[in-house]
């Protein structure tokens, strides 16, 4: 009788257990999620803007002198991340909007609204997505 109970339990619950086991893997791929190929922005200007806006006071940003902050996350390999701030699906478009007004996207998060214009956000995004 016990053998039949175990088999019935396995038959009823195995598909659900497999689904739950695979679910965390669905959002954790290493594929390149962002691209600047079809995204307007000047990466060279973006690098300059990062210094002007003081982004490096809070973030570690490669190729930007003095950008060694540790308040926010390091911005290494940003184009390969799945999410922005653990909340928004990573894409150049979403990054640009995030930079313009992160408090509108996720109220109460640590990133302040810096008054970054749409054009500046496109240029900063182009630079950040060029970091491999």
MARMAR-833319 format. One line per 10 residues: their letters; for each residue z, y, x of N, C-alpha, C. Coordinates in steps of 0.02 Angstrom, whole numbers, plus 50000, padded with zeros to 5 digits. Last residue first. Layout:
<atoms>
a	Z Y X Z Y X Z Y X; ...
</atoms>
This chain:
<atoms>
xxxxxxxxxx	48930 52320 51601 48929 52246 51597 48979 52216 51644; 48905 52461 51515 48953 52431 51561 48953 52355 51552; 48831 52511 51414 48795 52496 51476 48841 52461 51527; 48916 52544 51315 48879 52481 51306 48837 52464 51367; 48961 52668 51363 49008 52612 51357 48972 52545 51351; 48842 52745 51352 48872 52731 51416 48918 52670 51413; 48821 52744 51213 48768 52719 51257 48797 52703 51326; 48941 52807 51172 48927 52737 51154 48874 52707 51201; 48916 52936 51219 48973 52898 51246 48963 52823 51232; 48804 52967 51139 48798 52966 51212 48855 52926 51244
xxxxxxxxxx	48859 52961 51010 48802 52918 51028 48795 52912 51103; 48957 53059 51019 48978 52989 51009 48921 52941 51025; 48877 53173 51031 48920 53153 51087 48942 53080 51080; 48819 53171 50902 48777 53165 50961 48818 53142 51021; 48935 53187 50821 48891 53128 50813 48849 53117 50876; 49078 53245 50917 49020 53253 50872 48980 53189 50869; 49249 53223 50916 49187 53204 50949 49130 53208 50899; 49381 53252 50887 49330 53301 50869 49264 53287 50903; 49472 53152 50908 49462 53200 50963 49410 53253 50946; 49598 53066 50836 49533 53096 50820 49524 53154 50868
xxxxxxxxxx	49679 52943 50942 49676 53007 50905 49605 53027 50888; 49730 52780 50923 49676 52822 50948 49672 52886 50907; 49826 52702 50859 49847 52744 50915 49792 52791 50940; 49816 52708 50678 49806 52675 50742 49821 52726 50798; 49826 52774 50557 49888 52757 50592 49878 52722 50658; 49680 52708 50479 49734 52758 50480 49797 52731 50516; 49537 52672 50530 49599 52632 50530 49658 52681 50536; 49441 52770 50498 49423 52699 50497 49486 52656 50490; 49505 52889 50517 49475 52877 50452 49460 52802 50443; 49541 52880 50649 49595 52881 50599 49568 52871 50528
xxxxxxxxxx	49422 52891 50722 49456 52826 50718 49512 52824 50665; 49290 52972 50717 49352 52980 50677 49388 52913 50669; 49198 52953 50823 49199 53016 50785 49264 53026 50747; 49218 52822 50864 49232 52877 50911 49238 52944 50874; 49173 52753 50750 49243 52747 50772 49262 52806 50816; 49036 52782 50754 49077 52807 50698 49151 52806 50716; 49005 52713 50873 48992 52784 50866 49034 52815 50811; 49039 52582 50839 49074 52616 50893 49066 52692 50887; 48945 52555 50739 49016 52558 50721 49057 52593 50776; 48827 52559 50819 48835 52603 50761 48909 52611 50742
xxxxxxxxxx	48849 52456 50912 48844 52525 50934 48854 52575 50877; 48979 52346 50854 48908 52364 50858 48905 52435 50884; 49105 52240 50805 49078 52278 50861 49002 52284 50855; 49196 52261 50658 49145 52221 50693 49111 52265 50745; 49361 52319 50670 49293 52334 50649 49244 52291 50690; 49481 52265 50728 49475 52277 50656 49402 52283 50632; 49513 52275 50860 49535 52215 50824 49522 52218 50750; 49448 52384 50910 49517 52393 50889 49543 52333 50849; 49304 52301 50872 49328 52365 50897 49398 52373 50867; 49258 52131 50910 49286 52183 50868 49303 52246 50907
xxxxxxxxxx	49194 52059 51010 49177 52045 50940 49200 52101 50895; 49120 52118 51164 49177 52105 51119 49154 52096 51047; 49017 52155 51244 49026 52084 51232 49084 52068 51186; 49024 52290 51265 48969 52265 51225 48976 52191 51208; 49132 52304 51354 49140 52322 51284 49085 52293 51240; 49169 52277 51487 49129 52229 51449 49132 52242 51374; 49313 52380 51483 49269 52336 51521 49231 52290 51474; 49408 52472 51442 49343 52470 51409 49291 52433 51450; 49577 52426 51408 49524 52439 51456 49456 52431 51422; 49663 52502 51267 49634 52444 51302 49584 52465 51355
xxxxxxxxxx	49778 52638 51299 49731 52600 51258 49703 52543 51298; 49861 52663 51411 49887 52669 51343 49844 52628 51295; 49820 52671 51542 49840 52605 51516 49874 52609 51448; 49688 52750 51637 49743 52749 51589 49758 52679 51565; 49592 52784 51729 49634 52726 51743 49695 52723 51697; 49478 52873 51777 49488 52841 51712 49526 52776 51721; 49446 52926 51901 49511 52944 51871 49524 52913 51803; 49273 52914 51872 49327 52932 51919 49390 52953 51881; 49200 52782 51800 49221 52850 51784 49281 52865 51827; 49172 52649 51824 49121 52697 51843 49138 52769 51824
xxxxxxxxxx	49273 52583 51690 49236 52576 51753 49184 52631 51762; 49416 52642 51625 49344 52642 51612 49308 52638 51678; 49562 52626 51541 49531 52608 51605 49456 52601 51590; 49623 52757 51436 49585 52696 51447 49564 52687 51519; 49690 52878 51436 49718 52822 51397 49685 52755 51412; 49620 52959 51518 49693 52967 51517 49727 52909 51481; 49487 52937 51495 49518 52899 51548 49593 52911 51554; 49451 53033 51403 49460 52964 51379 49497 52922 51431; 49426 53170 51414 49488 53143 51440 49503 53071 51418; 49310 53234 51383 49356 53221 51327 49422 53191 51351
xxxxxxxxxx	49252 53233 51513 49268 53296 51479 49319 53286 51422; 49231 53096 51537 49276 53134 51581 49298 53198 51546; 49142 53070 51435 49204 53031 51439 49254 53068 51482; 49035 53153 51470 49076 53169 51411 49142 53132 51411; 48981 53083 51578 49009 53150 51588 49055 53169 51531; 48937 52969 51509 48985 52962 51563 49020 53029 51577; 48842 53027 51423 48902 52995 51396 48956 52987 51448; 48740 53062 51510 48778 53115 51477 48844 53087 51449; 48700 52930 51538 48723 52975 51592 48764 53033 51564; 48661 52881 51411 48719 52851 51446 48744 52896 51502
xxxxxxxxxx	48616 52951 51270 48604 52962 51341 48666 52939 51379; 48549 52874 51123 48605 52899 51163 48586 52903 51236; 48508 52771 50988 48496 52834 51024 48558 52855 51062; 48469 52603 51000 48522 52650 50983 48512 52714 51022; 48399 52492 51033 48375 52531 50976 48426 52582 50955; 48473 52450 51147 48400 52452 51148 48372 52496 51092; 48605 52429 51158 48584 52499 51155 48508 52505 51152; 48702 52310 51070 48645 52326 51112 48629 52399 51105; 48829 52186 51047 48802 52253 51042 48742 52262 51087; 48866 52056 51070 48865 52080 51002 48833 52148 50994
xxxxxxxxxx	48827 51919 51159 48823 51992 51165 48815 52020 51094; 48940 51785 51134 48874 51813 51132 48878 51889 51135; 49053 51710 51132 49043 51753 51190 48974 51785 51190; 49149 51701 50980 49095 51680 51024 49089 51729 51082; 49247 51694 50876 49264 51697 50946 49207 51673 50990; 49239 51671 50741 49236 51740 50763 49247 51747 50838; 49245 51530 50730 49189 51566 50700 49183 51637 50726; 49362 51476 50775 49306 51477 50821 49249 51519 50795; 49449 51472 50666 49460 51521 50719 49402 51527 50767; 49385 51364 50587 49385 51434 50566 49398 51484 50623
xxxxxxxxxx	49407 51233 50627 49347 51267 50651 49347 51342 50636; 49524 51197 50562 49521 51191 50635 49462 51230 50663; 49490 51215 50429 49542 51257 50459 49540 51254 50535; 49393 51112 50419 49375 51181 50404 49426 51228 50437; 49470 50999 50446 49415 51017 50490 49394 51089 50481; 49555 51002 50334 49583 51008 50401 49529 51027 50451; 49462 50981 50231 49500 51043 50234 49529 51054 50303; 49417 50850 50260 49370 50907 50260 49406 50974 50265; 49544 50778 50251 49507 50785 50314 49457 50843 50312; 49601 50760 50125 49620 50818 50164 49580 50828 50229
xxxxxxxxxx	49552 50643 50064 49558 50705 50025 49567 50767 50069; 49555 50549 50167 49492 50562 50133 49494 50628 50094; 49691 50550 50200 49641 50571 50249 49576 50589 50215; 49745 50500 50080 49765 50565 50105 49712 50593 50153; 49684 50373 50078 49671 50420 50024 49689 50491 50046; 49741 50318 50194 49668 50326 50188 49650 50376 50134; 49876 50318 50160 49853 50356 50217 49778 50368 50213; 49872 50231 50050 49897 50299 50042 49873 50343 50099; 49829 50112 50109 49787 50144 50058 49807 50216 50047; 49939 50085 50192 49873 50095 50220 49826 50131 50172
xx	50039 50063 50097 50044 50121 50141 49976 50136 50171; 50000 49940 50041 50000 50000 50000 50000 50063 50043
</atoms>
